Amino acid sequence: MNETDGLRYRRLNRPQIITDEPQEPEYKATSTYSGRVFRVTLLTLAAFLLLPLLGAILLLESPIQPQYLSFSEPPLMSGCLEPNFKLRQAERLFEGQLVGPESIANIGDVLYTGTADGKILKIQDGNMHILATLGQPPCGTRDDEPTCGRPLGIRVGPNGTLFVADAYLGLFEVNPVTGAVDVLVSTKNPVAGRRLSFVNDLDVTQDGRKIYFTDSSSKWQRRDFSYLIMEGTDDGRLLEYDTLTRDVTVLIDGLRFPNGVQLSPAEDFVLVAETTMARIRRCHVSGLQKGGMDTFVENLPGFPDNIRRSSSGGYWVAMSAVRPNPGFSMLDFLAEKPWIKNIIFKLLSQEVLMKFVPKYSLVVELSENAVCERSFHDPHGTVATYVSEAHEHDGHLYLGSFRSPFLCRLDLSQV
């Protein structure tokens, strides 16, 4: 090989020695290493998040033993149930001055209601003052409720006195002038071998002889009402109290969250809202069908709370939550999935779950034959929230609430 050939050889081979090719594998190696680090980091973070969650699901005990329930498809929000904004025309009364006026009664133009701090309030000429206190302080927290008391249903008897159902303490008669309190039925005394854990609503016959009231559960108290709904517990009862003999009789057992109570105008039957099942049951208390029970209306567009008479001869039904159609009803979805309910309550508190409940407010007027006559809505709870009762008086609908810090009043002539 001569010198020229040697130079040519070196020139030809120089690109094979000094080239970018050796750097390409180095770049790929770096890229592969970075991707591996990213995947490892991502999997590590996922493990840190999922392992405690999985551990909680497997190790924590659920506070409920949910039952399997089944619902029909909710009625369409059309016709009588067509969404509107009529409840937004209501005005708020005494905002920030009272909390949770669950139920309302009136003697003339004087209104009465019970609140979350265990008090019975008297509202007259635009002023509000404390008429009576059923329990003992302190009040204001969830743990205080059993001793503080929680007045729910309230009615006026034929002798002009008030009858009150307290969730924790029992049935009371309250003098509307002096505020004197008489215990009629104490929750300290079991009925038919079971305790009264959640006294809810009541109604009184025209002669004052009988009081019909609900005990929503023998297991769960009012402060655990979400457990009661989600578990589907069927230990609720409709009871009858005789004011002369002072005897308490069980009329219906096996109800799932019996709530509002309303006597028919003829007092031949009692309507009972069965909240968990989105229906209203009818218990015959006189006549040929005495002792029998059937369904007054089922598959309601929401979960009924209190029932009160309307001036048209029908009934006002307040819905504690709605079952939108079209739309999504969480309770309907979970009814056939007890295992999901267990997981939810292992991970979330009742207070957190309440934040997921839509603030859709709905009041429906049913005819005496359970036909929908009209409905009032506040789709986002802008004005009326957590409506528990619709009480009609003097052309207005007074809206109670189980947790809002105000009363609402709707002028029926405007809607």
Wavefront OBJ file of the C-alpha trace (Angstrom):
o trace
v 0.000 0.000 0.000
v 1.433 3.384 -0.988
v 1.108 6.613 0.918
v -1.747 7.897 -1.253
v -3.722 4.732 -0.739
v -3.098 4.922 2.991
v -4.417 8.494 3.135
v -7.459 7.533 1.105
v -8.076 4.607 3.412
v -7.919 6.807 6.470
v -10.194 9.392 4.905
v -12.757 6.726 4.047
v -12.709 5.240 7.496
v -12.656 8.508 9.412
v -16.460 8.945 9.233
v -16.852 5.490 10.752
v -14.704 6.547 13.689
v -15.734 10.162 14.203
v -19.488 10.101 13.846
v -22.695 10.807 15.757
v -23.785 7.180 15.625
v -22.220 6.197 18.966
v -24.252 9.035 20.652
v -27.621 7.656 19.480
v -27.571 4.613 21.736
v -26.568 6.926 24.581
v -29.643 9.133 23.939
v -31.934 6.141 23.795
v -30.539 4.815 27.019
v -31.140 8.160 28.714
v -34.713 8.282 27.361
v -35.417 4.738 28.482
v -34.022 5.507 31.925
v -36.195 8.643 32.280
v -39.325 6.752 31.219
v -38.536 4.008 33.700
v -38.108 6.548 36.496
v -41.429 8.177 35.576
v -43.280 4.861 35.596
v -41.754 3.808 38.899
v -42.621 7.174 40.432
v -46.188 6.992 39.146
v -46.687 3.451 40.417
v -45.200 4.385 43.793
v -47.592 7.317 44.153
v -50.517 5.130 43.107
v -49.502 2.561 45.684
v -49.285 5.207 48.411
v -52.796 6.331 47.511
v -54.473 3.022 46.773
v -52.992 0.799 49.447
v -54.439 2.804 52.380
v -57.749 2.984 50.517
v -57.748 -0.746 49.908
v -56.716 -1.343 53.497
v -59.584 0.803 54.758
v -62.070 -1.024 52.554
v -60.868 -4.410 53.757
v -60.174 -3.704 57.414
v -62.655 -1.024 58.505
v -66.074 -2.102 59.673
v -69.124 -0.504 58.066
v -71.541 1.068 60.570
v -74.503 -0.213 58.541
v -75.736 -3.546 57.221
v -77.543 -2.362 54.107
v -80.484 -4.309 52.742
v -81.159 -4.934 49.066
v -83.949 -2.659 47.800
v -85.512 -2.213 44.390
v -87.271 0.801 42.909
v -89.291 1.378 39.771
v -88.032 4.015 37.394
v -88.957 7.432 38.869
v -91.883 9.269 37.264
v -90.997 11.702 34.508
v -90.652 15.316 35.551
v -93.387 16.423 33.180
v -97.008 17.495 33.314
v -97.899 18.177 36.931
v -94.271 17.599 37.908
v -92.786 19.883 35.265
v -89.815 21.703 36.877
v -90.395 25.352 37.719
v -89.026 28.065 39.992
v -92.155 28.785 42.040
v -90.526 28.093 45.401
v -88.057 30.874 44.624
v -90.925 33.314 45.056
v -90.995 32.447 48.765
v -89.603 34.872 51.311
v -87.277 33.891 54.103
v -88.399 34.711 57.635
v -86.198 35.136 60.717
v -83.097 34.160 58.783
v -80.213 33.340 61.115
v -82.451 33.518 64.199
v -83.543 29.874 64.321
v -82.224 26.572 62.978
v -84.157 23.586 61.675
v -87.834 24.580 62.044
v -88.957 21.089 61.043
v -92.725 21.482 61.467
v -95.187 24.363 61.837
v -98.573 24.723 63.519
v -100.829 27.724 64.032
v -103.478 28.881 66.478
v -105.123 31.766 64.685
v -102.314 33.865 63.290
v -99.819 32.718 65.924
v -97.263 30.238 64.607
v -95.386 27.570 66.544
v -92.357 25.520 65.561
v -89.623 23.383 67.097
v -85.929 23.949 66.437
v -82.624 22.090 66.439
v -81.701 23.394 69.911
v -84.632 21.649 71.588
v -86.911 24.679 71.841
v -90.538 25.362 70.995
v -90.835 28.853 69.512
v -93.872 31.114 69.397
v -94.108 33.596 66.523
v -96.615 36.414 66.911
v -96.911 39.827 65.222
v -93.518 39.397 63.599
v -91.813 38.641 66.899
v -90.371 35.346 68.060
v -89.758 34.091 71.577
v -89.114 30.810 73.376
v -92.303 29.144 74.613
v -90.823 25.953 76.087
v -87.693 23.822 76.290
v -88.147 20.068 76.274
v -84.670 18.777 77.098
v -81.640 19.878 79.057
v -78.647 21.967 77.940
v -76.065 21.982 76.485
v -77.430 22.097 72.948
v -76.036 22.744 69.514
v -73.946 19.709 68.608
v -74.696 16.241 67.345
v -73.632 14.691 70.660
v -75.971 16.994 72.584
v -79.137 15.960 70.752
v -80.201 12.980 72.913
v -80.347 15.085 76.093
v -81.133 18.466 74.533
v -84.031 17.007 72.551
v -85.109 17.633 68.971
v -88.772 18.685 68.453
v -90.058 17.472 65.089
v -93.786 17.122 64.375
v -96.071 19.693 66.019
v -99.893 19.845 66.026
v -102.740 21.751 67.655
v -105.275 19.709 69.613
v -108.992 20.391 69.978
v -108.490 21.951 73.407
v -106.095 24.528 71.960
v -102.927 22.958 73.304
v -99.880 21.864 71.335
v -98.816 18.279 70.840
v -95.150 17.777 70.026
v -93.132 14.759 68.897
v -89.541 14.958 70.117
v -87.160 12.584 68.334
v -85.311 11.620 71.540
v -87.678 12.354 74.401
v -91.169 11.265 73.246
v -94.620 12.869 73.013
v -95.462 16.094 74.864
v -98.413 18.373 75.438
v -97.428 22.026 75.678
v -99.581 24.903 76.902
v -99.383 27.590 74.157
v -99.789 30.408 76.686
v -97.778 29.400 79.742
v -95.347 26.988 78.099
v -96.104 24.311 80.699
v -94.983 20.877 79.491
v -96.636 17.505 80.173
v -94.948 14.255 79.140
v -97.416 11.898 77.456
v -95.120 9.140 76.137
v -91.531 8.860 77.318
v -88.903 7.117 75.209
v -87.606 5.624 78.445
v -90.498 3.172 78.338
v -90.290 0.438 75.647
v -93.335 -0.270 73.497
v -94.069 -3.908 72.671
v -90.600 -4.811 73.926
v -88.723 -2.287 71.788
v -87.435 1.151 72.566
v -88.595 4.331 70.866
v -85.421 5.611 69.229
v -86.687 8.107 66.668
v -90.107 9.627 67.411
v -90.917 11.674 64.340
v -94.348 13.058 63.449
v -97.889 12.920 64.790
v -101.534 13.810 64.228
v -104.439 14.162 66.651
v -108.106 13.243 66.250
v -110.695 16.019 66.417
v -111.925 14.867 69.814
v -108.370 14.654 71.159
v -108.789 11.031 72.174
v -106.172 9.453 69.894
v -102.699 10.534 68.802
v -101.101 8.710 65.891
v -97.329 8.973 65.716
v -94.323 7.398 64.036
v -91.215 5.863 65.508
v -88.883 5.850 62.512
v -86.571 3.180 63.898
v -85.844 1.098 66.982
v -82.179 1.021 66.008
v -81.169 4.439 64.667
v -81.637 7.849 66.233
v -82.464 11.072 64.409
v -78.828 12.142 64.303
v -78.096 8.991 62.280
v -80.963 9.362 59.804
v -78.621 8.879 56.822
v -77.656 5.465 58.208
v -81.347 4.640 58.477
v -81.999 5.592 54.847
v -78.931 3.925 53.386
v -79.319 0.750 55.404
v -82.989 0.421 54.457
v -83.852 -0.650 57.996
v -87.414 -1.981 58.249
v -88.035 -1.597 61.981
v -90.147 1.564 61.875
v -93.641 1.685 63.364
v -96.911 3.605 63.342
v -98.297 3.823 66.876
v -101.483 4.963 68.545
v -101.634 6.729 71.901
v -104.917 6.850 73.825
v -105.021 10.058 75.869
v -107.582 8.590 78.294
v -106.118 5.169 79.017
v -102.525 6.358 78.266
v -101.935 3.097 76.410
v -99.634 2.882 73.378
v -100.526 0.413 70.640
v -98.532 -0.644 67.586
v -100.687 -0.291 64.456
v -98.103 -1.065 61.767
v -94.639 -2.579 62.076
v -91.924 -3.307 59.517
v -91.914 0.132 57.881
v -88.779 1.622 56.309
v -88.315 5.069 57.824
v -91.962 5.980 58.573
v -92.026 9.751 58.733
v -94.897 12.212 58.242
v -98.374 11.410 59.595
v -101.748 12.758 58.441
v -105.311 11.761 59.324
v -107.913 11.796 56.564
v -110.724 14.395 56.902
v -113.122 11.617 57.960
v -110.477 10.154 60.276
v -111.041 6.697 58.845
v -107.401 6.245 57.826
v -103.947 7.580 58.588
v -101.404 8.383 55.897
v -97.773 7.572 56.678
v -94.825 8.695 54.567
v -92.450 5.754 54.133
v -89.428 7.829 53.255
v -86.928 5.148 52.254
v -89.386 3.583 49.793
v -90.543 6.856 48.157
v -94.186 6.093 48.907
v -97.082 6.858 51.260
v -98.875 4.044 53.094
v -102.447 4.104 54.350
v -103.539 2.531 57.618
v -107.297 2.132 58.154
v -108.228 3.003 61.730
v -112.028 2.797 61.550
v -114.799 1.323 59.413
v -114.946 -2.033 57.677
v -111.269 -1.984 56.757
v -110.058 -1.170 60.277
v -106.655 -2.679 60.930
v -105.824 -3.038 57.254
v -103.005 -1.339 55.383
v -102.437 -0.529 51.724
v -100.471 1.897 49.574
v -101.921 5.365 49.023
v -99.328 6.395 46.420
v -96.046 4.844 45.351
v -93.053 5.726 43.215
v -93.074 9.387 44.178
v -90.669 11.840 42.480
v -88.823 12.206 45.764
v -88.500 10.826 49.272
v -91.465 12.131 51.302
v -91.111 13.848 54.653
v -94.141 15.435 56.342
v -97.711 15.348 54.995
v -100.249 18.080 55.694
v -103.751 18.845 54.440
v -104.336 21.376 51.700
v -107.295 23.760 51.498
v -108.485 21.962 48.350
v -109.130 18.769 50.295
v -105.899 17.079 49.299
v -102.464 16.846 50.830
v -99.199 18.745 50.710
v -96.163 16.458 50.575
v -92.665 17.835 51.134
v -89.816 15.890 49.558
v -86.613 15.619 51.572
v -84.716 14.659 48.389
v -85.728 14.226 44.751
v -85.484 11.381 42.228
v -84.978 13.340 39.003
v -86.083 11.791 35.730
v -84.420 12.601 33.437
v -81.417 12.768 35.701
v -79.531 10.681 38.233
v -80.852 9.533 41.613
v -78.024 8.368 43.845
v -80.345 6.543 46.246
v -82.042 4.675 43.417
v -78.656 3.723 41.988
v -77.358 2.445 45.331
v -80.554 0.604 46.312
v -79.528 -2.595 44.520
v -75.835 -2.276 45.437
v -75.441 -2.810 49.198
v -71.701 -3.450 48.805
v -71.160 0.076 47.485
v -73.069 1.487 50.452
v -70.761 -0.402 52.786
v -67.688 1.061 51.111
v -69.112 4.590 51.167
v -69.760 4.527 54.894
v -66.373 3.003 55.620
v -64.712 5.991 53.980
v -67.033 8.961 54.478
v -68.840 10.503 57.437
v -72.517 11.427 57.422
v -71.593 15.113 57.372
v -69.480 14.670 54.238
v -72.219 12.656 52.522
v -74.778 15.397 53.148
v -72.689 17.672 50.944
v -73.373 15.366 48.001
v -77.152 15.546 48.423
v -78.562 17.923 45.775
v -80.368 20.937 47.235
v -83.346 20.425 44.964
v -86.493 21.473 46.850
v -89.869 20.044 45.870
v -93.386 20.277 47.289
v -96.237 18.333 45.672
v -99.966 18.721 46.223
v -101.879 15.438 45.914
v -105.641 15.145 45.593
v -107.698 13.083 48.011
v -107.258 10.248 45.495
v -103.450 10.612 45.361
v -103.433 12.339 41.954
v -100.804 15.025 41.467
v -102.497 18.434 41.322
v -99.495 20.789 41.201
v -95.890 21.035 42.275
v -93.554 23.811 43.381
v -89.807 23.579 42.723
v -86.554 25.285 43.601
v -84.116 23.238 41.485
v -80.948 24.412 43.215
v -82.329 25.306 46.639
v -81.586 28.970 45.992
v -84.332 30.219 48.337
v -86.010 27.193 49.934
v -83.643 24.445 51.046
v -84.082 21.079 52.772
v -87.878 21.428 52.889
v -89.436 19.084 55.462
v -93.031 20.348 55.590
v -95.541 22.537 53.775
v -98.098 23.995 56.180
v -100.943 25.993 54.640
v -102.409 28.947 56.511
v -104.284 32.054 55.396
v -103.413 31.739 51.722
v -99.753 31.092 52.363
v -97.590 28.003 52.426
v -95.135 27.966 55.324
v -92.154 25.774 54.557
v -90.383 24.007 57.389
v -86.841 22.703 57.109
v -84.908 20.071 59.034
v -81.657 22.076 58.882
v -82.024 25.532 57.283
v -81.632 28.620 59.534
v -84.942 30.199 58.490
v -88.617 29.674 57.723
v -90.014 30.277 54.247
v -93.427 31.698 53.333
v -94.951 31.368 49.876
v -97.958 33.432 48.773
v -100.190 30.906 47.016
v -102.071 33.634 45.141
v -98.858 34.446 43.277
v -98.127 30.929 42.037
l 1 2 3 4 5 6 7 8 9 10 11 12 13 14 15 16 17 18 19 20 21 22 23 24 25 26 27 28 29 30 31 32 33 34 35 36 37 38 39 40 41 42 43 44 45 46 47 48 49 50 51 52 53 54 55 56 57 58 59 60 61 62 63 64 65 66 67 68 69 70 71 72 73 74 75 76 77 78 79 80 81 82 83 84 85 86 87 88 89 90 91 92 93 94 95 96 97 98 99 100 101 102 103 104 105 106 107 108 109 110 111 112 113 114 115 116 117 118 119 120 121 122 123 124 125 126 127 128 129 130 131 132 133 134 135 136 137 138 139 140 141 142 143 144 145 146 147 148 149 150 151 152 153 154 155 156 157 158 159 160 161 162 163 164 165 166 167 168 169 170 171 172 173 174 175 176 177 178 179 180 181 182 183 184 185 186 187 188 189 190 191 192 193 194 195 196 197 198 199 200 201 202 203 204 205 206 207 208 209 210 211 212 213 214 215 216 217 218 219 220 221 222 223 224 225 226 227 228 229 230 231 232 233 234 235 236 237 238 239 240 241 242 243 244 245 246 247 248 249 250 251 252 253 254 255 256 257 258 259 260 261 262 263 264 265 266 267 268 269 270 271 272 273 274 275 276 277 278 279 280 281 282 283 284 285 286 287 288 289 290 291 292 293 294 295 296 297 298 299 300 301 302 303 304 305 306 307 308 309 310 311 312 313 314 315 316 317 318 319 320 321 322 323 324 325 326 327 328 329 330 331 332 333 334 335 336 337 338 339 340 341 342 343 344 345 346 347 348 349 350 351 352 353 354 355 356 357 358 359 360 361 362 363 364 365 366 367 368 369 370 371 372 373 374 375 376 377 378 379 380 381 382 383 384 385 386 387 388 389 390 391 392 393 394 395 396 397 398 399 400 401 402 403 404 405 406 407 408 409 410 411 412 413 414 415
